[in-house]
Amino acid sequence: MIARADIDAWFVREVLPLEAALTQYFRHNWRDTAGVADFLQDVYLRAYEAAAKEFPQSTRSFVFTIAHNLLVDRVRRAKVIPLEAVENLEALSIPADAPGPEAHAVARDELRKLEAALEHLPPRARQAFALHHIEGLTVREIAQRMSIGERGVTWHLNEGLRALAVALYGDNGRSKS
């Protein structure tokens, strides 16, 4: 074991001067800048604990390896890889949770059913539905584009949604009276 005074001296001399570079590294590779202080503390803790056993040959590369590994661990725990998190996602070596062939086939089949159901909607309902759900327009914007009132747009959207529900899921035993 290395004496605590020696570890403290090494830490102050070798690790603390890297704080600005570490801060920049975390800000560049992690989108939540509020967590930078936590990352720094984790790096310091791991470096200090490791130095208690043995001083690294290259403090800078050792500390930045710890920083990189912290980012990788955080990304793995989140199971969501923010694109801003790292410069080179392939460098993380994280297996992709891409859907398999079966999921692709099911999704493709559902998309075909939706396209067929959309084709059977009345033209105005299909137009209102596409403008709202695909292009993201508001009811007011759709009303202006279709030259109808907002209540008319709402009616077309509701009719389109009802018709799609029946086409995709059936009427669930309900009959029109």
Sequence and secondary structure as in RCSB ss.txt:
>XXXX:A:sequence
MIARADIDAWFVREVLPLEAALTQYFRHNWRDTAGVADFLQDVYLRAYEAAAKEFPQSTRSFVFTIAHNLLVDRV
RRAKVIPLEAVENLEALSIPADAPGPEAHAVARDELRKLEAALEHLPPRARQAFALHHIEGLTVREIAQRMSIGE
RGVTWHLNEGLRALAVALYGDNGRSKS
>XXXX:A:secstr
   HHHHHHHIIIIIGGGHHHHHHHHHHH S GGGHHHHHHHHHHHHHHHHTT   S HHHHHHHHHHHHHHHHH
HHHT   TTS S GGGG        HHHHHHHHHHHHHHHHHHHTS HHHHHHHIIIIIS   HHHHHHHHTS H
HHHHHHHHHHHHHHHHHHH  TT    
